[in-house]
Amino acid sequence: MQEKMPAVCIDCPTSRVARVAGDFWLILIIRALLERTKRFSELHQELAGISTRTLSQKLDRAALEGLIERVEFAELPPRVEYSLTKKGKEFKKVVKAMESLAPLYEAECKNICIA
């Protein structure tokens, strides 16, 4: 007789990690911020194809999740910088695991990202 799999909790810690790791733009934003603190315009330029609206929404979500810190400077023109929190830096493990699997898809990809 087969054992029943336990019910999957949609709001357990593992599910929450999966929601972050499975969010295409969010994980790429985390990857970009692993290098260093960046401004909105730098992230927008680095993440080719993301709209400013989507980038703004994903940065807001990451801040709510406690993954990034948003620092506003009282300057003209206004300056805002984004950096990873300690929690956000822990996703380096996820990014590295994904990068280690990337060679499995090289033949299928038209454009290979070079980090």
N, C-alpha and C positions, 0 to 999 in steps of 0.2 A: 504494500500500500504506500502511495506517495505521501510524503509529508507536505502539509500546507505551508506555503510561503507566508511569512508574517505580513500583516497589512502594512502598506507604505504610508507613512505619515507625510502629508504634503507640507507641513511646516516644521519638521524636525531639522536639526542642524545640518544633516547630510543633504536634505532637500534644498535647504537655503544655499549651501555651497554649490549644488548642481545648478540652481537658477543663475548664480553669478557666472560660473564657469561655462554654462551653456548659452550665455548671452553674447552673441557674435561681437558687437561693438564694445561692450563693457570689458570683455577679457582683452581685447586689443588696446583699449585705453589703459588698462592696468599694465599691460606689457610695455607700452610707450613710457609710462611713468616710472617703471622700474629703473630706467636709465638715470633720470633726474627730474627735478621739479620743472614744470613747463607751464607756459601761458596758453590760453585758449587758442590763439592763432597758431601756435606751434603744433598743438595737438590736431587742429583742423587740417593743417598742411601735411602733417605726417600720416594721418589716417585718410588716405585718398579715397574719395567716394562717400564719405560721411557728410551729411548736411549739417549746417550750423544748428538747426533745430534739434536734430537727433543727438548731436554731440552735447548740447546743453542739457537735454533730458537725461542722457546717460550719466553725465557728470553730477547732476542733481541726485539721481538714484544712487550713485556710488557714495556720495556724501551722506545720504540717508542711511545707507548700509554700514557706514563707518569705515569705508574703504579708502576714501580720499579726504584730504583737508583742503579747503578752499580759503585762501588768504587774500583779502582785499586790501589794497594800499590806497591811502587817501592822497591820490595824485591826480593831476590833470595832464593828459587824458587818464582815465581810470585804468588801474592795472590790477589784474587778478592772477594769482598763481595757484597751480594745483600740484599736490604731492600726495604720495601714498602714506597712509597711517601704518602703524605696526600691523594691524589686521590686514590691510591691503598688501603689505609686503609679503605676507604669508602666502599670497597667491602666486608668488614666484615659483613655488613648487608645482603648481598647476600649469603655469606657462611653460616651464621647462619640460614637464611631462608631455605636453602637447607638441612642443618643438621636437622632442625625441621621436614622436610618431610621424612627423612631417615627411620624412623620406618615403614612407609608404604611399604617399600621394603625389610624389614628384612627377611621375609619368603622366598623371591625369591633369596636372596643373599647366595652364598656359603661361602664367607668370609666377616665378619663384621669388618669394620674399627673401632678401638677404638681411639678416639682423646685424 
